[in-house]
């Protein structure tokens, strides 16, 4: 099947307009080389495995496909990430969330990306920020801002808010529209800090109040890392975070229970006009687990 390239109006943006302003942006996390099957596929340049994963996630409701091949190594990552992005977009029309700590790899991937990509991620670390800002501006990319700076991991709510404010100032002065900025408060596992859930929820609420035009995103499965029966923690936390103002999430969209809770939460939070999305999901069987 031939897929036409997305126009400047991205797949995600057009979907958002169809469903109203209060729209939950789903970023599918499964194409990550930390997973053994993905590492093996990337190492052997097996495009079919990446394409199968991409199709499965789009069919499950993903609006962006996160692509991370960092495990292949620094030297190989730029060419490998560009190959992976191109392979995925041969199978699906969804834009890519280009996920790398390497600015050179991000730049190479953007050269082959169709439509507007989402860069994952920028931090307030001075060297990395100075390298990535021109790349974001050149490609008119959307960007995830991670609440971390040269001092390392933030300790509490105020640290996260202060870093977010600095990043917002840098990006908007560089010409990035607020609607193209996704703020990630940096969620740690509760197995490391059992109070981090409350910190992140409070941070989300305050970020939503301070930056109403921007998006707030979390890597959902970070919360449950190292814990048994992880899906229950992930599912509970997404509902809590949405109530605080979360409107984007990096997650596994093939978790039908979690996706059903996202749909139900939108209806309960008044984000689903006349509950039409919920009713449609029920009629189509999406809520039958």
C-alpha positions as CSV (number, residue, x, y, z in Angstrom):
1,X,0.0,0.0,0.0
2,X,1.4,3.4,-0.9
3,X,1.1,6.1,1.8
4,X,1.0,9.7,0.8
5,X,3.2,12.0,2.9
6,X,1.4,14.1,5.5
7,X,0.8,17.8,4.7
8,X,2.1,20.6,6.9
9,X,-1.1,20.1,8.8
10,X,0.1,16.9,10.6
11,X,-1.9,13.8,11.2
12,X,-2.1,14.5,14.9
13,X,-3.2,18.1,14.5
14,X,-6.0,17.2,12.1
15,X,-7.2,14.5,14.5
16,X,-7.1,17.0,17.3
17,X,-9.4,19.4,15.4
18,X,-11.9,16.7,14.6
19,X,-12.3,15.8,18.3
20,X,-12.1,19.3,19.9
21,X,-9.4,21.2,21.9
22,X,-9.3,18.9,24.9
23,X,-7.6,16.0,23.1
24,X,-5.3,13.4,24.6
25,X,-2.2,12.9,22.4
26,X,-1.0,9.3,22.5
27,X,2.7,8.7,21.7
28,X,3.3,5.0,21.1
29,X,6.4,3.9,23.0
30,X,7.0,0.3,21.7
31,X,9.7,1.0,19.1
32,X,12.5,1.4,21.6
33,X,15.8,-0.4,21.2
34,X,15.9,-1.2,25.0
35,X,13.4,-3.9,24.1
36,X,15.2,-7.0,22.8
37,X,13.0,-7.6,19.7
38,X,13.5,-4.0,18.6
39,X,17.2,-4.0,19.3
40,X,17.6,-7.1,17.1
41,X,15.4,-5.7,14.4
42,X,17.3,-2.4,14.3
43,X,20.7,-4.2,14.5
44,X,19.8,-6.4,11.5
45,X,17.9,-3.5,9.6
46,X,14.7,-5.6,9.7
47,X,12.2,-2.9,8.6
48,X,9.2,-5.3,8.7
49,X,9.4,-5.6,12.5
50,X,9.4,-1.8,13.0
51,X,6.6,-1.4,10.5
52,X,4.4,-4.1,12.2
53,X,4.9,-2.4,15.5
54,X,4.0,1.0,14.0
55,X,0.8,-0.2,12.3
56,X,-0.3,-2.0,15.5
57,X,0.2,1.2,17.6
58,X,-1.6,3.5,15.1
59,X,-4.5,1.0,14.9
60,X,-4.6,1.0,18.7
61,X,-4.9,4.8,18.8
62,X,-1.4,6.3,18.7
63,X,-1.0,9.7,17.1
64,X,2.8,9.8,17.2
65,X,5.2,6.8,17.0
66,X,8.2,7.2,19.3
67,X,11.4,5.9,17.7
68,X,14.4,5.3,19.9
69,X,17.5,3.3,18.6
70,X,20.1,4.6,21.0
71,X,21.1,1.2,22.2
72,X,22.9,0.6,18.9
73,X,25.7,3.0,20.0
74,X,26.7,6.6,19.5
75,X,28.6,6.1,16.2
76,X,25.8,4.1,14.5
77,X,22.8,6.0,15.9
78,X,22.6,8.9,13.4
79,X,22.3,6.6,10.3
80,X,20.3,4.0,12.1
81,X,17.7,6.5,13.4
82,X,17.3,8.0,10.0
83,X,16.8,4.5,8.5
84,X,14.2,3.6,11.2
85,X,12.2,6.8,10.8
86,X,12.1,6.3,7.0
87,X,11.1,2.7,7.4
88,X,8.2,3.5,9.8
89,X,6.8,6.2,7.6
90,X,6.7,3.8,4.7
91,X,4.1,1.9,6.7
92,X,2.1,4.6,8.5
93,X,1.1,8.2,8.0
94,X,1.6,9.2,11.6
95,X,4.4,11.5,12.5
96,X,7.4,10.3,14.5
97,X,8.5,11.3,18.0
98,X,12.2,11.3,17.3
99,X,13.7,10.0,20.6
100,X,17.4,10.5,21.2
101,X,19.9,12.1,23.5
102,X,22.1,12.7,20.5
103,X,21.5,16.0,18.6
104,X,23.4,14.7,15.5
105,X,21.1,11.7,15.3
106,X,18.0,13.9,15.7
107,X,19.3,16.2,12.8
108,X,19.8,13.2,10.5
109,X,16.4,11.7,11.3
110,X,14.7,15.1,10.6
111,X,16.2,15.2,7.1
112,X,14.2,12.1,6.1
113,X,11.0,12.7,8.2
114,X,7.8,13.6,6.3
115,X,5.7,16.3,7.9
116,X,6.3,17.9,11.3
117,X,8.2,15.7,13.8
118,X,8.1,15.8,17.6
119,X,11.6,15.9,19.1
120,X,12.1,13.9,22.3
121,X,13.7,15.7,24.0
122,X,15.3,19.0,25.0
123,X,16.6,19.7,28.5
124,X,17.9,22.9,30.1
125,X,21.4,21.6,30.0
126,X,23.2,24.5,28.3
127,X,25.3,22.6,25.8
128,X,22.5,20.3,24.6
129,X,20.0,23.2,24.4
130,X,22.4,25.3,22.3
131,X,22.8,22.4,19.9
132,X,19.1,21.6,19.6
133,X,17.5,25.0,19.4
134,X,18.8,25.7,15.8
135,X,17.7,22.2,14.7
136,X,14.1,22.8,16.1
137,X,13.9,26.2,14.4
138,X,15.3,24.9,11.0
139,X,12.7,22.0,10.8
140,X,9.8,23.7,12.5
141,X,9.6,20.7,14.9
142,X,7.4,20.3,17.9
143,X,9.5,19.5,21.0
144,X,9.3,17.7,24.4
145,X,11.0,19.7,27.2
146,X,12.3,17.5,30.0
147,X,12.5,19.3,33.4
148,X,16.2,18.6,33.9
149,X,19.2,20.9,33.8
150,X,23.0,20.9,34.4
151,X,22.4,20.4,38.2
152,X,20.8,17.0,37.3
153,X,17.5,15.5,38.4
154,X,15.0,17.9,40.0
155,X,14.1,17.3,43.6
156,X,10.5,18.6,43.9
157,X,7.7,20.6,42.4
158,X,9.4,24.0,42.5
159,X,12.6,22.8,40.9
160,X,10.5,21.3,38.0
161,X,8.5,24.5,37.6
162,X,11.6,26.7,37.6
163,X,13.3,24.6,34.9
164,X,10.1,24.5,32.8
165,X,9.8,28.3,32.9
166,X,13.4,28.6,31.7
167,X,12.9,26.2,28.9
168,X,9.6,27.9,27.8
169,X,11.4,31.2,27.7
170,X,14.3,29.9,25.6
171,X,12.0,28.1,23.2
172,X,9.5,30.9,22.7
173,X,12.3,33.5,22.2
174,X,13.7,31.1,19.5
175,X,10.3,31.3,17.8
176,X,8.7,28.1,18.8
177,X,5.0,28.4,19.3
178,X,3.7,27.5,22.7
179,X,1.3,24.9,21.2
180,X,4.3,23.1,19.8
181,X,6.0,22.7,23.3
182,X,5.3,19.6,25.4
183,X,6.5,19.9,29.0
184,X,7.6,16.6,30.7
185,X,7.9,17.0,34.5
186,X,10.3,14.0,34.6
187,X,8.7,11.1,36.4
188,X,10.7,8.7,38.4
189,X,9.6,5.2,39.5
190,X,7.7,4.9,42.7
191,X,10.0,1.9,43.5
192,X,12.8,4.5,43.9
193,X,10.7,7.3,45.6
194,X,7.2,6.5,46.8
195,X,6.3,10.2,47.0
196,X,7.1,10.9,43.4
197,X,3.5,10.3,42.2
198,X,2.2,13.2,44.4
199,X,5.1,15.4,43.2
200,X,4.3,14.8,39.5
201,X,0.5,15.3,40.0
202,X,1.1,18.6,41.8
203,X,3.6,19.7,39.1
204,X,1.1,18.9,36.3
205,X,-1.6,21.0,37.9
206,X,0.7,24.0,38.3
207,X,2.2,23.6,34.8
208,X,-1.4,23.6,33.4
209,X,-2.2,26.8,35.2
210,X,1.0,28.6,34.2
211,X,1.3,27.4,30.6
212,X,-2.3,26.8,29.4
213,X,-1.3,26.9,25.7
214,X,1.3,24.3,25.9
215,X,1.1,20.5,26.3
216,X,2.0,18.4,29.4
217,X,3.4,15.0,28.7
218,X,4.7,12.1,30.8
219,X,6.4,8.8,30.1
220,X,3.7,6.8,31.8
221,X,5.4,3.5,32.3
222,X,8.3,5.1,34.2
223,X,6.0,5.3,37.3
224,X,5.8,1.5,37.6
225,X,9.4,0.5,36.7
226,X,10.6,-2.3,39.0
227,X,7.1,-3.1,40.3
228,X,5.0,-6.2,39.9
229,X,1.8,-6.1,37.8
230,X,2.8,-2.8,36.4
231,X,-0.3,-2.2,34.2
232,X,-2.4,-1.4,37.3
233,X,-0.1,1.4,38.4
234,X,0.1,2.8,34.9
235,X,-3.7,2.7,34.5
236,X,-4.4,4.3,37.8
237,X,-1.9,7.1,37.3
238,X,-3.0,8.1,33.8
239,X,-6.5,8.8,35.2
240,X,-5.1,10.9,38.1
241,X,-2.8,12.8,35.8
242,X,-5.5,13.6,33.3
243,X,-7.6,15.1,36.1
244,X,-4.6,17.4,36.9
245,X,-4.4,18.6,33.3
246,X,-2.2,16.1,31.4
247,X,-3.0,16.1,27.7
248,X,-0.2,13.9,26.2
249,X,1.3,10.6,27.2
250,X,4.1,8.3,26.0
251,X,2.7,4.9,26.6
252,X,1.9,1.5,25.1
253,X,-1.4,2.1,23.2
254,X,-2.0,-1.7,22.8
255,X,-2.9,-1.8,26.5
256,X,-6.7,-1.8,25.9
257,X,-7.6,-1.3,29.5
258,X,-5.5,1.9,29.7
259,X,-6.9,3.2,26.5
260,X,-10.4,2.5,27.7
261,X,-9.7,4.5,30.8
262,X,-8.4,7.4,28.8
263,X,-11.7,7.4,26.8
264,X,-13.8,7.2,29.9
265,X,-11.8,9.9,31.7
266,X,-12.2,12.3,28.9
267,X,-16.0,11.9,29.1
268,X,-15.9,12.4,32.9
269,X,-13.7,15.5,32.7
270,X,-16.0,17.2,30.2
271,X,-13.5,16.8,27.3
272,X,-15.9,14.7,25.1
273,X,-18.8,16.8,23.8
274,X,-22.1,15.0,24.4
275,X,-19.9,11.9,25.2
276,X,-19.8,11.2,21.5
277,X,-16.3,9.7,21.5
278,X,-17.2,7.5,24.5
279,X,-20.4,6.3,22.8
280,X,-18.6,5.6,19.5
281,X,-15.9,3.6,21.3
282,X,-18.5,1.6,23.1
283,X,-20.4,0.8,19.9
284,X,-17.2,-0.2,18.1
285,X,-16.2,-2.6,20.9
286,X,-13.1,-0.6,22.0
287,X,-14.4,-0.7,25.6
288,X,-14.9,-4.5,25.6
289,X,-12.0,-6.0,27.5
